[in-house]
Structures are given as structure tokens and as C-alpha cells.
Amino acid sequence: MAIAQIIEAIKKYNTIIIHRHVRPDPDAFGSQAGAAEFIRLNFPEKKVRIVGENEPSLQFLATMDEVKDEEYEGALVIVCDTANQPRIDDQRFKNGDKLIKIDHHPVVDSYGDISWVDTEASSTSEMIFYLYKEIEKDGYALNEKAASLLYSGIVGDTGRFLFPSTTEKTFQAASELVSFNFNRPEMYDQMYRTPVKVAKLKGYVLDNFTLHPEGYSTVRLPAEVLDKYGVSPTETSAIVGLLGDIEGILAWAYFVEEEDEIRVRLRSKGPVVNKIAEKHNGGGHPMAAGATAYSWEETEAIAKELKEVCEAFKNMIE
């Protein structure tokens, strides 16, 4: 069983380096840093590092470590919350002695010496919690910091327990995690606080989104718009769910211009969108995925594909 193999590997290796995906979200940070905190607590003699670019909006959760190349020699590398290798933040993940993948996304890239993928889990943070529950039987513990990190990851990936991915197991995990004495109101405030500039960008989106008869919507956020509101491409993650409450929208896409590419954020209330993402250098969940386009013409192709899946979905349910 993968969980047993992961526990044995954690016990065996003296250096453990934990990665996650680029453009991190709370689950990426929560599962990565939560796993690290849990391991440090129970194996204080081990060297445990977390790596990747620091994300300012998530630094209330954790700050990444500086890791030298030579530290990978003989190390165990764990990659959390990342379906495919090109999206792993810091490509040195290949330089360790053993590689473990822990993820809840549909499999698009079978990598790792040990792979634990559970697409029924709400989040990778939920999976790390149940990894803890397995090793708890041997007398190992969880502390407030680890509990806070894992809870944050679960909250983030379930949309505060609103998404269909929330299951009985999710609530069981959350129930046990909140028994630890961490400041939940402060955590929610940090995660969902809206800067004025982002609030103003929301107004722009509501004024400029398109709604087509097929039930799909698109929003273009070129560099000049982001510059006007002083919002970075990463900060647009705060507005991804904005269109989900609008009547008539089944699926939607944001096209966010970056320096050399266009970030594509896909969301849905029924039509499957991750297959679209996989065609455009991305992937994700059936109803929440991300991709990369390299021209505005490519975003038009993505919009056409979104139209097609919405049409098919409407025909199926009518």
C-alpha cells in the first residue's frame, strides 16, 4: 500500500525535501508545509526542507527554505498536489534518491518511485491528514501549526466546504483539525481578505464578462488592465469564483496576460473543463483547471472548446 511505503520512506531518510506546484494555492502550501511540520515534529533529528517560489499572498502560511543543490544527494523528495512534472516548482525534484508523489488530481503523468493519488480526496491536505492518522497508530502526533496548515489547505480547495469535492471524510478531517487551538478567524481573514485594488478589478470583470447562449463566459485581462488596477497575474486568483453565482453561467474562463504567456483559469458548474486544459499545457480537476496559452488566438480556440463542452452538457441534461 502506498501509504505504508511513504511512511517507511519518511522513517528511512535523514533529509526530506518537499515540493509543490508552480502558482501555488492554499492546498499546495498547506499540504507541503503541513507535511513538513508534521515530519519535523515527530522526527526532529531529520533535515526537512520546503522549496519553491515564495508567494506573497500565502506567506502567512509558510516561507520557503533556501536549499543547496548538494542537499538533494541521498535525499527523499516528496511532491505534493502536482499532477504533472512540468508544473513542479523547482525542477531539482529529480535530483534526490527517491521520489514520492502525493496528489488528488486525475493522473496525467505517472511519476515517482512511490505514487499515492486519491481523486476522491477534496485536497492533498486532506490526504496528508490521513497519512498522519495512519502513522498516529504508532504513537506519532500532530501539533497546532501542522493542523492549521492542513485545515487551510482543505478550506482553500473546497471553497470553504462548498464544492462537490467535500465529502464525509473531509468533514471528519476538518472536525479533528479544528480541535487544535489555532486561530481560525485570523486564518480566514488572511485567506479571504480583499485588497481595494482587487475589489475594483472585480467591478471591471462584472462590467466586461461575456455570457453566451451556450452557457459559457470568458474574461480577458490583458496587461494594460492589470497595470491600470495595479493587480499582478497571481492576485487574479482571488476573483476566479466571481462568475460562479451568476445565473446562466455553466463554465467560464479567465485569460490573464503575463510577460511571455497567457494564464488560463477554467471553472465549471457541470461541464468537464480539465480535458480542455490538458490540450493547452495544463490540467486539473474536471470542474477546476488551469492552462497556458501563448497567443490571444489560442485563447479564442480555448473559448471555442469551452463552448463545445457547454453545448454538449446542455444537450445531455435537457
N, C-alpha and C positions, 0 to 999 in steps of 0.2 A: 504494500500500500504506500502511495506517495507520501502521505503524512508521516508515517513511521520512518521512511527513508530520509525525509527532511530533518526530522528530529535527530536521527543518528548522525547526519552530516553536521548539524549545528554542534552537537556534542564533540565531534571529532576534530574540527578545525579550530586553530587558535586565532586566525584572522578571518573576519567575515565582512565583506563589503556589499552593501545593499544599494541597488539601483532602482530607478522607476522611469516612466516615460517623459519625453520632452513635453513642454507646455503643460506642466503639472496642474492637477486639480486637487481638491482636498483628499480624495481617496488615494491618489498617488503619494502625497505627502504623508497621509495618515497611516497607510499600510507600511510604507518604507520606514518612517521614523518610529512608528509603533512597534514594528518588529525589532528594530534596533534597540529600543528602550527595554523591551521585554527580554531580549537576549543579554543585554548588559546587566540587568537586574539579577538574572539567575546564573550568569557566567561572568562574574566581574573580572576574572583573570584573562578573558578574551579581548582582543582588539576588534572593536566593531565600528565600522565607518559607514556613513551615508553620503552618496555623491550625486552630482548633477548641478545644473544651474540653479542659483537661488532665485526664487520667485517672490518679489517684494510683498505681494498681497497675501502670501501664505507663510511669511516668516514668523508670524505669531505661533505657528505650529512647530516649525523646526528650521534650523540653519544647517546647510550642507557642510561637510567636512572637506578639508584640503587633503587629498590622497596622492601620494607619490607613486610613480609607476612601479617602483620596486616592491611596494606593498602588495601588489597583486600576485607576486610569486608565492605559490603554495597556498593561496587563499581560496576560501569558499565565496562564490559570488551568487547573490540572490537578486533576481529581478522581479519586482512587484508591479502588477497592474499594467502590463505591457504585452499586447498580443503579438507584435512582430518586431524583429530585431532592429530594423532601421529606425524605429521610434524610441529605442532605448537611449536615455540621456547618458552620455559619456560612453563611447564605443570601446573603452578599455575593458568592458564587461567580459570580453573574450579572453582576457589575459590571465584569468585565475586558474586554479587547479580543477575545480568542479563548479558547474553552473546549474542553478535551480531556477525554474520559472514558476511563479505563483500568480495566477491570473483568473479573472472571471469573464473575460471576453470570449466570444466564439473563436475557435482556433483558426488562424490564418497562417501561422508559422509555428511548426512544431520544433522548438529549440530547447536546449538544456539537457544535461545528463539526467536530471530528475524534473519532471513536469507535473505540476498539480494545477489543473484547470477545472473550475466548477462554474459553469454558465448559469447555474441556478442560484448562485450566491448574489446578493444585492451589490456586493462590493468586495474588493480584495481585502479591505479592512475587516469585513465580516469573516473572511477566510482566516486571517491572522488570529482573530479572536478564537476561532475553533481549533486552530493549531495550538494555541495556549490551553484550551480546555483539554486537549489530548495529553499534553505534557504535564498538566496540573495533577494528573493521577499519580505522577512520580514525586509530588511534593513541591513543584515549582510554582512561582507566584506571579502576580501582575500588580503593578503599582498605579498610583493616580495618574502619573504622566502618560504611561502607556495606554491606560483606559481612556484618557481624554483624547489622545491621538486617534485611537481606533474608532471611538464614538464620532469624532469629527469626520472621519472618512466615510463612515456609514451614513451620517446625516447628509453629507455632500452628494453622495452617489444615489441616494434615494429621494433627493429633493425634499428633505425633511419628512421622509416616510410617506410621500405622496405617490411615488412612481410604482408601477405594477411589479417591479422587481422586489418590492418589500414583501417579505414572507413571514410566517410564524417564527422561523429561525432568526430572522432579522430582529424581530421584536424581543425574542429571548436574549439575543446578544446585547441589544440596547438596554434591556432591563437589568442585566447583570452589570454592564459597564457603568450605568448611572448610579449604582450602589457605591461607587468610589467617589470620594469627596473632591471633585474638581468643579470649577466654576462654569456651569453650563450657560447661564445668561451671558457671561462675558464671551464665551466661545461663539454663541450665536451672533452676538453683536459684531465680533471680529469678522465672521464669515459673511454676514449679510448687510453690513453697513454700506450705504451707497454714497460715494462722494458726489458732490454737487455736479461736477463735470460729467459723470456717468449718468446722473439723473437727467441732465439736459440732453445727452445723447439718446436716452430713451425717448424723449419727446421727439427728436428728429426721426427716430425709427418709426414711431407711431404715425408720424406725418407722411412717411415716404415708403412704407412697405406696400407691396403689391399683393393682391388676392385674386387668384384666377378661378374660373368656374370649376375647374377640376379639384380645387381644394388645396392647392399648394401656394406658398408665398415665398418671395425672395426679398432680401435686403442687401443692397450694395453699400459697402462702407469703404470708399476709396481713401487714399492717404490724405487728400485735402480735407475731407470731412473729419477724419480723426484728428488732424492738426488743428482744425477750427475749434474742436471741443477739448483739445488737449488730452485726448484719451489714447493710450497705447493699444496695439492689437491684442495684447494679453488681457487688458482690462475689459475688453468687449465680452469676455466670458460671463460677466455679470448681467448681461442683457439677453442671453441666449434663450431663456424661457419666456421672454416677454410676450411673444406672439401666441403662446400656447393656450391662453384663455380667450382668444378672440374667436367668435362664432364663425364657423365655416372653414377654418384652417385645419387641415388634416396633417400637413407636413410643411416644414419651412427650412430655408437655408439662408445663412449669413455668408456673404463673401467679403472678407476683411483683407484689405491690401496691406502687405508687408513690404520689406525692402526688395526682395527678389522673388516673391511668390504671393499667392492669394490664399489665405487660410479659409477653409470651408467648414462651417459648423452646420451640421444637419440634425434636425429633431423631428419627431413624428408622434402622432396620437393614434397610429394604426398601420399605415403603410411602412414596409420594411425599407430602411434607408442605408443600412450598412453595406449592402451589396453595391450601391452607388459609390460609396466611399472607397471600397476596395478597388474600383476601376480607376480611381484618381489618387493613388499614393496614400491611401488611408485605410480606415477600418473602424470597428467599434461595435456597439450593440445594435440590434435590429431597429430600435427607435431613437438611438442617440449615437451619432458617429461624427468623425472628422476626416477631412481630406485636404489635399493640397492641389491647387490649380496654378498653372504657370502663364495664363493669359486670361483676359476677360472673355475671349472667345470660348475658352474651356469652361468658364462658369456658365455660359449660355448652354453648352452641352449638358452640364450638370442639371440646370434648370429644366431642360427638356426631359431628362431621365426622371427627375422628380415628378414632372407632370405625368409621365407614363405610369409610375408606380401608384400615384394617387388615382388615376383613371381606373387602373386595374383593381385597386382596393374598393373604390366606389361601386364598380360593377359586381364585385364579389358580395358586398353586403346589401345590395339593393334587390 
